[in-house]
Amino acid sequence: MANDIRQERLIISLSAHMPKVSIIIPVHNTARYLEKCVASVTAQTLTDTEIILVENASTDNSLELCYQLALTDKRIRVLHIDEADLSTARNAGVGKASGEYVGFVDSDDTILPEMYEHMYALAKEHDLGLVDCNFCCTYDTKSNRYPYPQDGKVSIVSAKEAATLNLREKISRVVCTMLYRRSLFETLKFPTHMYYEDRASTYLFMAAARRVGIINKAYYAYYQRQGSINLTKDFVKYRDYAGADCRRLSFINDSGLYETKHEKATVAYKSANALVRTLGHMAKRARTQDEKEELKRLSYCTSLIPQGTALALKQHAILLYLRIWRKFV
């Protein structure tokens, strides 16, 4: 049956017109949540879409469920890859997408019905390269949390303004709250084999988008399940978080968007403090020689912090500790 569905979807993809939005859903061991996620996507008020389920090396029945769901809606296509990696799955989905714009939904999350209709309409009205909205954090045991304003305000900003808001953490930086013009992926890809890939990349898409729309509404429900990346951190996750901030600081220094020392220091404030704080967490957890070498390597990224960047007193203490610690590793 799987082969028949693959052939059917291939015929549909070759004969159909270009949809307005391709919605890519990476799937890895999330059979428990997948039907609810896909139901929220198929219920979109924007119906001119294609939905690409990218199953990546699941060990539960996710792949079988993907094919079952494909039989329920002709817009759904299934792509299977043998590598269990979120960014690899997203990049693979983009490679198969035919939509004018591309959106991403994680397979354990849900979205409001009007999300893509509103975002696509804004993108078309103002010829935008990217549109960003907000998200809410949903939990099993407590009320939803809304990290950003919910006033419904709509803003159109330049690429530099959008990247700056991202780097200063004034807007959502989550891959899945954004609608991307597909042409952006001709030069950009999501970084693979790392956690916090959105922190390491979404500002780059904003900087490349020319103009960006921002909607102050949480269309995206980000499910905080036990065991999720943001609720459980170990040395590797702290390493990748620090690596993402190293990339952000490099961009601030080298992109050419920011010219003066003061401007660089202002934009770098969040990334600089986060980097040093994360290095402190790594120092507490580094046990093996390999982990100590990783910490040493990333600690040199503190040289990327622009002169004049304000650091908390605790961060200064961590920097002093790391300078002394490096001499004895």
C-alpha positions in Angstrom: 0.0 0.0 0.0 2.9 2.4 0.8 4.2 2.2 -2.8 0.8 2.8 -4.3 0.3 5.9 -2.1 3.8 7.2 -3.1 2.9 6.8 -6.8 -0.4 8.5 -6.3 1.1 11.4 -4.5 3.8 11.7 -7.2 1.1 11.9 -9.9 -0.7 14.6 -7.9 2.4 16.6 -7.4 3.3 16.6 -11.1 -0.2 17.5 -12.3 -1.3 20.1 -9.7 -0.7 23.8 -9.9 1.7 25.5 -7.5 -0.1 25.8 -4.1 0.0 29.0 -2.2 1.7 27.4 0.8 3.6 24.2 1.4 3.2 23.1 5.0 6.1 20.8 6.1 5.6 18.5 9.2 8.7 16.5 10.3 7.6 13.3 12.0 9.8 11.3 14.4 8.2 9.0 17.0 5.2 11.2 17.5 2.4 8.9 16.4 0.6 9.8 19.7 0.3 13.4 18.7 0.3 13.3 14.9 -3.4 13.0 14.1 -4.3 16.1 16.2 -1.5 18.0 14.6 -2.5 17.1 11.0 -6.1 17.8 11.8 -5.3 21.4 12.7 -3.3 21.8 9.5 -6.0 20.3 7.2 -8.6 22.5 8.9 -6.8 25.7 7.7 -9.1 28.3 6.2 -6.5 28.7 3.5 -7.2 25.5 1.5 -4.8 26.0 -1.4 -2.0 24.2 0.3 0.1 21.1 0.2 1.0 19.2 3.3 4.3 17.2 3.4 4.8 14.7 6.2 8.5 14.1 6.4 8.9 10.9 8.5 12.5 10.5 9.7 13.6 7.2 11.1 10.8 6.6 13.6 10.7 3.5 15.7 7.0 3.7 16.5 4.2 3.4 14.0 4.6 7.0 12.8 5.4 6.0 9.2 2.3 3.8 8.9 0.2 6.5 10.4 1.5 9.1 7.9 0.4 6.9 5.0 -3.0 6.4 6.6 -3.4 10.1 7.0 -2.4 10.6 3.3 -5.4 8.6 2.3 -7.8 11.0 4.1 -6.7 14.2 2.2 -5.4 14.6 -1.3 -3.2 17.5 -0.2 -1.1 15.3 2.0 2.2 13.8 0.6 4.5 11.5 2.5 8.3 11.7 2.3 10.4 9.1 4.2 14.1 9.7 5.0 16.4 7.4 7.0 18.0 10.0 9.1 16.5 11.1 12.4 17.2 14.8 12.4 14.7 17.6 12.6 16.6 20.1 10.4 17.5 17.4 7.8 13.8 16.6 7.6 12.8 20.2 7.2 15.4 20.8 4.5 14.2 17.6 2.7 10.7 18.8 2.9 11.6 22.1 1.3 13.3 20.2 -1.5 10.0 18.6 -2.4 7.8 21.7 -1.8 6.1 23.4 -4.7 4.4 26.2 -2.8 5.0 29.9 -3.3 5.5 30.1 0.5 6.6 27.5 3.0 5.6 27.0 6.6 6.6 24.4 9.2 4.7 22.7 12.0 6.2 20.3 14.5 4.2 17.0 14.7 3.3 17.4 18.4 2.0 21.0 18.0 -1.2 22.5 16.6 -2.1 25.7 14.9 -5.2 28.0 14.7 -7.4 27.5 11.6 -6.7 31.0 10.2 -2.9 31.0 10.7 -1.8 30.6 7.1 -4.7 32.5 5.6 -3.8 35.6 7.6 0.0 35.3 7.1 -0.2 34.6 3.4 -2.6 37.5 2.8 -0.2 39.8 4.6 2.7 38.5 2.6 1.0 39.0 -0.7 -0.4 42.4 0.1 3.0 43.8 1.0 5.2 41.5 -1.1 7.0 40.2 1.9 9.8 37.6 2.0 8.8 36.4 5.5 6.0 36.8 8.0 6.3 36.0 11.7 3.6 35.5 14.3 3.6 34.5 18.0 3.1 31.3 19.8 1.7 30.1 23.1 3.2 27.4 25.3 0.7 24.8 26.2 1.1 22.3 29.1 -0.7 19.3 30.4 -0.8 20.6 34.0 -1.1 24.4 33.8 -2.5 27.2 31.8 -1.2 28.5 28.5 1.7 30.9 28.6 2.0 33.7 26.1 5.6 35.0 25.8 4.8 37.9 23.4 2.1 40.5 23.1 -1.4 39.4 22.0 -2.7 42.8 20.8 -3.1 41.8 17.1 -0.9 44.6 16.0 0.6 44.2 12.5 4.0 45.7 11.5 5.9 45.8 8.3 9.7 46.2 8.9 12.9 46.1 7.0 15.1 43.0 6.9 17.6 44.7 9.3 14.8 45.7 11.7 13.4 42.2 11.7 16.9 40.5 12.3 17.5 43.0 15.1 14.2 42.3 16.8 15.1 38.6 16.5 18.6 38.9 17.9 17.3 41.2 20.7 14.6 38.6 21.5 11.7 41.0 21.0 9.8 38.7 18.7 9.4 35.0 18.2 12.5 33.3 16.9 10.8 29.9 16.4 11.1 28.3 12.9 7.4 27.2 13.1 5.9 30.7 13.7 7.2 32.0 10.3 6.0 31.8 6.8 8.9 31.9 4.3 9.0 32.8 0.6 10.3 29.5 -0.8 13.0 31.3 -2.8 14.8 32.1 0.5 15.9 28.4 0.6 17.9 28.8 -2.6 20.7 30.2 -0.5 19.8 29.3 3.1 19.2 25.9 4.9 18.5 25.0 8.5 21.7 23.8 10.3 21.6 20.1 10.7 22.5 17.8 13.6 22.1 20.4 16.4 19.6 21.4 18.9 18.2 25.0 18.9 18.6 25.2 15.2 16.0 28.0 15.2 18.2 30.2 17.4 21.0 29.6 15.1 19.2 30.4 11.8 15.9 32.3 11.8 17.6 35.7 12.0 19.4 34.8 8.8 16.1 34.2 7.0 14.8 37.6 8.3 18.0 39.4 7.1 17.6 37.9 3.6 13.9 38.6 3.3 14.1 42.3 2.3 10.8 43.1 4.2 9.1 41.2 7.0 5.6 41.2 8.4 5.1 40.7 12.2 1.7 39.8 13.6 1.2 40.0 17.4 -1.1 37.0 17.7 -0.3 33.5 18.9 -1.5 31.3 16.0 0.9 28.5 17.0 0.4 26.3 20.0 3.8 25.0 21.1 3.2 21.8 23.2 5.6 21.5 26.2 5.6 17.8 26.7 7.7 16.1 29.4 11.1 15.2 27.9 11.0 18.0 25.2 14.2 19.7 24.3 13.5 22.9 26.3 12.5 21.1 29.5 15.5 18.7 29.7 19.0 20.0 29.1 22.3 18.1 29.2 25.8 19.0 28.1 25.1 18.4 24.4 22.1 20.7 24.5 24.0 23.4 26.3 26.8 23.0 23.8 24.5 23.6 20.9 22.8 26.5 22.6 26.2 28.1 23.1 27.1 27.3 19.5 24.0 29.1 18.3 25.0 32.2 20.2 28.5 32.0 18.7 26.8 32.1 15.3 24.6 35.0 16.3 27.6 37.1 17.5 29.6 36.3 14.4 26.7 37.6 12.3 26.4 40.8 14.3 30.1 41.4 13.8 30.5 40.4 10.2 27.2 40.8 8.3 27.7 44.5 7.7 24.2 45.4 9.0 25.6 47.0 12.1 28.3 49.6 11.7 29.1 51.3 15.0 30.4 49.7 18.2 27.4 50.9 20.1 25.0 49.4 17.7 26.8 46.0 17.7 26.9 46.1 21.5 23.2 46.8 21.8 22.2 44.1 19.4 24.6 41.6 20.9 23.4 42.1 24.5 21.1 39.0 24.7 23.3 36.6 22.8 26.4 37.7 24.7 24.9 37.2 28.1 23.3 33.9 27.0 26.6 32.6 25.7 28.5 33.3 28.9 25.6 31.9 31.1 25.5 28.7 29.0 29.3 28.3 29.2 28.8 28.4 33.0 26.3 25.6 32.8 28.7 23.6 30.6 31.5 24.1 33.0 29.4 22.5 35.8 28.7 19.4 33.6 31.9 18.9 31.7 33.3 15.5 32.9 35.1 13.8 30.0 38.2 15.2 28.2 36.1 15.6 25.0 33.5 17.7 26.9 36.3 19.8 28.4 37.8 20.4 24.9 34.3 21.4 23.6 33.9 23.9 26.4 37.4 25.3 25.8 36.7 25.7 22.1 33.4 27.5 22.7 34.8 29.6 25.4 37.0 31.4 22.9 33.8 32.6 21.2 33.6 35.1 24.0 36.1 37.1 22.0 33.2 37.8 19.6 31.3 39.8 22.1 31.5 43.4 20.8 33.3 46.0 22.9 31.0 47.8 25.2 28.4 45.0 25.5 26.8 45.1 28.9 27.3 41.9 30.9 25.7 40.9 34.2 28.0 40.7 37.2 27.6 36.9 37.3 28.7 36.7 33.6 31.9 38.6 34.4 32.7 36.1 37.1 32.1 33.2 34.7 34.5 34.8 32.2 37.1 35.2 34.8 36.7 31.6 35.9 37.0 30.4 32.2 40.1 32.4 31.6 41.8 30.8 34.6 40.3 27.3 33.9 41.7 27.3 30.3 45.2 27.4 31.6 44.9 24.1 33.4 42.9 22.0 30.8 
